[in-house]
Structure formats: structure tokens, C-alpha cells
Amino acid sequence: MVQQLGHLPMGWLMLALLAMMASGAFFVGRVQAERFSAAGSGRFHSRPNYHGYYVAMWTVVPALVMAMAYGLLGDDIVRALLRRELPASFSAMPPIELSVYLDSISRAASQGGFSGSDRIFSAITNRFLELQGVIKTVTIGLTTLCAGSGFLLARRRVAPGFRARNKVEGGMEAFLFLCAAVAIATTVGIVASLLYESLRFFAQVPIWDFLLGTRWNAQTSAEFGALPLFFGTFMIALIAMLIAAPVGLFAAIYLSEYAGPRVRGSVKPILEVLAGIPTVVYGFFALLVVAPTIRTIAVWINMTLINAGVTSEPFLAAQPTSALAAGLVMGIMVIPFVSSLSDDVINAVPQTLRDAAYAMGATKSETVKHVVLPAALPGIIASLLLAVSRAIGETMIVVMAAGQRARISADPTADLTTITVQIVALLTGETEFDSPKTLSAFALGLVLFVITLIFNLIALRVVQKYREKYD
């Protein structure tokens, strides 16, 4: 029976148990409050529903804590108990091999057991399921006990003068604070992990050699000059923004100031559909259509210049993959970020500003240029910087259309690479997290995080400065 319990999915089991506990506790708390009200026991401070919510809250919260404890520690406890029962021969195994072996046991147990010819492996898997069933049984028992204790304590407090509404609202405020704290803790954890691994990398490679070096060959752990990666990242992002910024901004101005309701209702959804297309589809389009077209044009330009006697060597690289191809397609992908956000910001400008400009004799274009756009400038700058951050962090389009060669070249038809592409290449396949090759990926991630943070801080500063002027 215990082993069969080990096969059950604990997540769905706990979810069903918590749902039944919450509904039952709410019903009991509300009925008890209604009985007090019907008996005329006094004037109630809170409605019966709040008493039900209060009882349900104190029933579910302790049970939820136990469920979270099982989710965090349950598998580790089972592994520790199983490790103590393993034969002595397993103690001689290296810790890494033993951990891999236990991982295979856990995978076999998650599939319902092992049916192969290895009797030892099958016996250990069955024992793993038994221990897992024991831990699940204990967890369910403790969860029920904690929920019952919370239910009894909360039920005793149901009374006419009890401020159940204040307690429930305080609980909801604590829950919202916890959600915000989780988001902040996640950010802090990400930054801390990046910083820790980056410091390990910089202990082996000088930081200035990393930031200012011009040769990158991390696959052999030989050269870690990341300047070509920075150059490729910013060049492709610049090409993308040269496309996305004017097209997106002019599209937003047209939709918000000039287009009629029918045109706006059809064009804006089409623009926003671009944001929902997977980046791999953009990558295919760049690789199969845009990159060959750019190469053909570059070859034609080279031949024209050579035949005209302007140069004796090709003027453009005309590579099969190029920074220009990736930048153009990335710019198309980023257009909805600029147009949609800018359109919302322009529409948020008060109509009274437009009416005042018209009253003074300004034309439509003068009103847009001298009144609407300056008032909407903070939001427009924020949308542009958000689009830049999106372009800098793009990976798939660059992998498929820009190439993976780390070099510095002002020729847009040459193949380049970016920070995100190298991070993927360094962390793909079998990796050792003590080698400079792998640690360099964390250093690149830290640089990318700092760059994005700087753009966000600039956007925030611009918004604050101009908001004081126009609000």
C-alpha cells in the first residue's frame, strides 16, 4: 500500500486536499457566523463570508507550508534515507557517480518502477518507491494535523465582535507582499549567482583582458577578449533600431492621430501579430530569404565597382550570413514593441492640449510635432529603450542569420556574433563548471545584465525628468 502511494503524483494529491480543506473550512466558518447572527447574539462587525474566509485561511496556510516543505525537502529526505540503506559497496563510489546513480533510480521510480534484468537496480527502485510512499504518508498526516489545528483555533474565534474582515484583508496584504518579495528575491538570486560565478572567472582571467581584448576563442579556453562580442551585439541592435524606431514611431503617430477607427481597428492588430510570431520563424525568414538577397546585392555591388575600375578587390564581404540580415529581421520583430507602446502613450496625451493648439491656429502636423510628441516623449523614449533591450537579448535570429564568428568588422554584410549566441554555445553540451570556458558565459551574462540595467535606468530618468515638465 505504501509503495502504491509512492506512484501517486503528490502535487495533484496535495492540491485536491487543500481545495477540500479550504471549501470545508469556509462553509463551517460561514455557517457558524450565520447561526450567531440568526440567534441575535449581537451586532456583527464583519459579514459571515469574512468569517468563512478567516477560518479557511488559517486552515489552508499551515497545510500549504507543509506542502511547500515537502516540495523542497521531500526528495532529499528520500535520497538520504535510501543512501543509508545501500550496501557497503556503494559507499566506495565517488559522490558524483553515486548522485548520478540515484538520479537514475529517481527517474525509474517516477516511471512506475524498473522492469529490466538488473535485480539490484530493481530492488533499490522498489525501496525508493516504498520510502517515497512513507514520506508522502507522513506529509499528508502532518498536513492534515496542521490544517486541523488551524481550523480549530480559527473556528473558536468566530464571534459577533470579531474583526474577521480586518484579519482577512491583513492576510491578503501579507500574501501580496510575499509575492512581491518572491519577485525581488528571485532577482537578487539571479544577480548573486551571476556575480559569484563571474568573480570566479575574473579570478582566472583579468577583467580588463576580458572587457578590452580583441580575440575571442573560449571554446579552447585560450582567449577571452569579449570586445568583438560587444561590437557584434551593438551593431546588430543598431541596425535593428534603425528599422524599428522610425517605422514603429511613424506607425504609432499615424494610428493615433490620422487613421480612422476602421483603419486603426484593422492595422493595429496586424502590427501586434508580429510580436506573437516565434523568433525561430523570424530566423528561418532571415536565413532563407533576407540573407541570400543581401548577399546577391553585395556581390552585384562588388562586381559593379570592380568592372568600373573603382577597386580591384571586393568592397563588401558578401557572406552567406551577415549582421545586416539579422539586424533587418530583428528590426521587423521589434516594430510592435515601439509602435504599440508609443501608440498607447500618444493616446494618453490629454485632448485638451490638442484643442488648445488648434485654437491657436496650429495645423495637425504642427500640433503633433510641437505638442503631442513632446508631451509623450517620456513614454516614447521608454518604448525605444525597451525595444533596444529586446534586440540586445535576442538569440535565435542571430544564430541562424548572423553567424558565430567573433570579430570586429564595420562591413554589415560580414558575419558576426553576439553575447547571447556565445552564451548558448558555451553552455551547450557537456560542461564543467570549474573551467574558464563555462565561467565566461556567466561573465557575459553579467555584462548583458548591466547593459540592460543601464538602459532601464536611463529610461526611468528620462521619464522622471519630462514628467515633471508636462504633468
N, C-alpha and C positions, 0 to 999 in steps of 0.2 A: 504493500500500500504506500509506504514511504517512497519507494523507488518510483512508483507511478506518479506520485506528486512531483517528483523531480522533472518529469516530462512536461508538466503544465507550464504555460507561459505566465510568469509571475506578474508581469506588467498588467496584462488584462485582468488577472485574478484580483490584484490589489485595486485596480480601477473599479471593478464591479463591486468589491467590498466597500470601498469608500463611498460610492454612489448610493448603495443601500443604507449605509450608516447615516449619510447626510440627509436623505429623504426621510428616514425614520425619525431621526432626532428633530428635524424641523416640524414634522407632524405632531410629535409629542409635545414640544415646546409651545406650539401654537394652540393646540387643544387645551393644554393646561391654562394658558393665559385667557382663553375664551371662557373657560369654566370660572375662573376668578371674576371675570367681567360680568358673566351672567349671574353670579351669586351676589353681585353688588358689594364686593369686598373693598371697594374704594376706587378712587379715580386713578386710572392707569396713566402712567407717564408716556408709555410707548404703545404702539399698536401691537396686536397679537403676532403679526408677521415678524416683527423685530425680535420678539422673544423666541420665535421659532428659529430665526437666523442665528441668534446668540447661542442657543443650545446646539444647533448644527455646527456652528463654527468651533466650539470647544470640543465637539465630538470628532470632527474631521482633522483639526490641526495636529493633535498628538498622533493620530493614526498616520497622517501624512509624513510626520517627522520619522516615524518608524519605517515607513515605506522608502523614504529617501535614504535612510541609513542602510537599508538592505541593498538598495541600488548602488550605493557607493562602496560598501564593505562586504556584501554577501559573497561575491565570487572569490574575494581574497581570503575570507574565512574558510570557505570550502577547500580552496587550494592548500591553505595552511594545515587543515585537519588531514587532508589526503597525504600531504608530504610527510607528516609524522607517522603515517601508517605504511608508507612504502618500504619495501625490503631494504636491507642494508646496502645492497649493491648499487642502489640509486644514489646513495649519499656520496659515492665516489665520482659521480658525474659532475662536470663543470656546471656552475649555476646557469649559464646561458643555455646549455643543452637541456638541462632539467626544465627550465622555463619553456623552451620550445616543445618539449615532450608533453608538459602539462597543457600547453595551448592546444596540441593535437587531441589530447583527452577531452578538453572542454568542447572542441568543435564536434568530436564524435558524440559526446553527450547531448549537445544541442540538436543533433540529428536523430535522436532517439536511441542511441546505443551503437555498438560496434558488432558487426556480424561477420568479420573476417576470420582467418585461421589463427591469428595471434591470440592465444588464450590469455597470456599475461595482460596484453593491452585490453582485451575484452573484460577481464576481471576488474582491472583498475577503472575502466569506464563505468562498469556497473556500480562499483563502490563510489565513484564520483557522483553518480545519479542518486545513490542512497543518501550520501552526505548532503547533497543539494536538497533532497526532499526533507531531511531533518531540519536544515536551516530554514527552509520555507515554512515548515510546520511551526517552528519556534517563532518565526517572524509573524505569521498570521496570528498565533496565540498572543504575542506581545502587542500586536496592533489592536487586536480586539480588546485586550485588557486596558490599554491606554485610552482607547476610544470610549470604553465603558466608564472608566474613571472620570474622564472629562464630561461625559454625558450626565453622570450622577451629580457632579459638582455644579454644572451649569443649570440643571433642572431644579436644584434646590434654591437657586437664586431667583427663579421666576416668581414675581410678586407684583402687586399693583404699583408700588412706588419704585420699582427697579428701573433704572435708566438703560434699558436694553438698546434703544436707538443709538445713544451715545457710544455704548460699547461696540456695537456693530460698525458704526462709522469709524471709530478708532481702529478697529481691526482691519477695515478696508484701507484706511490710510497707511497702516503698517504694511499691508500687502503691497500697495503701490510703491512705498519706499523700498521694500525688499526687491521689487522688480527693477527699480532704478539702480539700487546697489549692485544687483547682479550684472547689469549692463556696465556699470563703472568698474566692477571687479574683473569682468572679462577683458575690458580694455587694458586695465593695469596688468593683468596676467599676460596678455599678448605683448605689451611693451616690455615687461620684465623678462620674458623668455627671449625676445629678440635681443635685448640689451645684454643678457647674460651670455648667450651664445656668440654674440658679436665681440664681446670683450675677450672671450676665449680665442676667437680668430685673430683679433688685434694683438694678442699676446705672442702670436707666431708670425704675423705679418705686420709691419709698421703701418700705421693708419695713413700716413702721407703717401707711402708707396701704393696703397690701395686707392686713395682718392685721386692722386695725380699721375699714377702710372699709365702708360700708353700701350701696354702689351697685356693681353688677357689670354691665358691658357690654363684655366683652372682644372680642366679635366685631367691633366697630368700633375696637378699640384705644383706647378713650376712658376707661373707668372700670374699675378693678381692685380694688375693695373686696370682699374674699372673705368677709367676715363672714356674709352671707346663705347662702353655700355651707356654711360650717361649721355654721350653725344648722340648715339642712335636713338635713345629714348626721347630726348627733347626734339630731335629733328623730325621724327615721325609724328610726335604730338603737335609740333608746329605746323606741319603740312595739314594735319587733320583739322586744326583750329582755323587755318586759312580758308578751309572749305566750310566748316560748321558755323563759325562765328558770323560772317556776313549773310550766308543763306538762312541760318536759323533766326537771326535777328530781323532781317527784312521780311521773312515769312511771318514772324510774330507781329511786326508792325502792320503788315497787310491784313492779317486775320483780325486784329483787334481794332484797327482804325478805318479800314477801307472796305473790307469784304462784307457782303450782305449776310443775313442769317443763314440762307440756304448754302452759300458757298462755304461759310465758316463751318456749318454742320457737317459738310462732306469732306473738306480738305483737312481739318484738324485731326479727325480720326485716322485718316490715311497717314499723316505725318507721325502720329503716335504709334501706328503699327510698326514702324521702323524700329522702335525701341524694344519691341517684343520678339524680333527675329533673332534666333540664336547666333552667337558670334561665329560659330563654325560655318554657318551658311554664308555669312559675310566673307569668311576666309576662303571658301570654295569659289565665290564670285571673284574675289581678288586674284586667286591663283589661276583660274581658268579663263577669265575674261580681261580683267584690268591689266594684270602683269604682262601677258602676251601683247596686248595693244600698246602698252608703253614701250616695250622692247622693240616692237616693229617701228614705232615712231622714232625712237632713239637711233635705230640702225639707219633709217631713212635720212635723219639729220646728219649722221656721221658721213654717209655716202655723199650727200649733197655738199658738205663742207670740203671733203677730200677732192671731189670732182671739180669744185670751184677753185681749188688751189689755196684755200684758206688755211688748211692744216694738212699735214702728211700722216697723222695718226688719228685714230678715233677720238672724238671730243667727249663723247659720253660712254659710260661703261656698258650700257645696254645689257644688263644681266637678266636672266630669266625671272628672278625675284628681285624686287627693288623696294627701297624705302618709299618711293613715290607711290607705288601701287598700294602698299599697306596704309600710307597716310591718307590717300584719296578715299579708300573704302572706309577707313576708320572715321574720316570726317563725315561721310554719309551716315554712319551709325550714330554719331554724336549729335547730329542735327536735331533730333527730337528733344534732347536734353536742353538745348538752347532755346528752341522755338516754343516748347510747351511752357517752360518756366518763365521765359520772357513774356509770353502772351498773358500768363496769369498776373505777372507783375504790372504790365501795362494796363490791363483791365482794372487793376486795383487803384489806379490813379483816380482821384475824385473827379467826377464830371464837372464840378464847379470850376476847376482850373481850366478846362477846355472852354466852358461857356464864357469865362472872363476873357480868355484870349480872343474868342470870336467877337465878343462885344467891343474889343479894342481894334477890330478890323483885321486881325491876323487871318491868314488863309489856313487851309487844312494842313498843308505841309509845314508852314511856319509854326503852327500850334504843336505839331508832332515833334519838330526839331527843337524848339525853344522852350516848350512847356512839358509835354508828356515825357519825352526821353530823359531830361534832367531829373524829373520827379521820380522816374522809375529806375534811375541809374544804379542805386544800390542792389536791387534785385537782379538787374541785367548783369552786373559785374559778378554777383554770386553765381548766376547760372553759367557764365562763361568759365569761371574757375572750377565749378563742379564738372563741367564738360572736360576741362583740362585734366582734372584728376582722373576722370573716367578713361581718357585717352592714354594717360601715362600708365594706368594699371591694366590695359588690355594686353592679352597674351595670344589668343588663338589666331587672330588675323595676322599678327607679326610672325608667328611661327610658320604660317602657310604662305605668306606673300612677301615677307621682307628678308628671309634667310636667317642664318645663325652665325654669320661671320662678324667677329668683334673687330672693328676698325673704324678709323676716323676718315670720312670722305665727304666732301661738300657736294659730290655728284648725287642727285636724287635718284638716278637710275641704277646706282650701285646697291648691292645687298648689304644690309646692316642688321644688327641685332639690338635687343633692348634688355633692360634689367629683368623684367618678368620672364622673358624667354630663357635667360640663363638660370634663373631660379628653378624653373621647371626642369631644365636639363641637368642641373646639379643634384636635384633630389629625386630623379627618376632612376629606377633600378635598385640594385644592391648598394647601400651606402653605409659608410662608417662615420658615426657622428663625432669622432675624435680627429678626423683628418681635416686639413685646411680646406680641401675641396668642398666638403659638405658645409663646414662652418662659414665659408664665404657666402653661401646662399643666405644665411641669416644676416650677415653684414649688408648684403644687397637689399634684403627686406627692410632692415633698419633705415637705410638711406632712402628707400622708397617711402617709408612711413614718414620720415622727417620732411621730405619734399611735399607730400600730400598735406601734412600738418601746416607747413608754411603757407601753402595756397589757401587753406581754410582760414588761417589767421588773417591773411590779407583780405579775404572776402569779408570776414567779420569786422575788420577795422574799417573797410570802405562803407559797409552798411551802417555802422555806428556813426561815422562822420557825416554822411549825407542825410541820414535820418534826422539828425538834429537840425539840419538846414531846411528840410521840406515838411516835417511833421508839424 
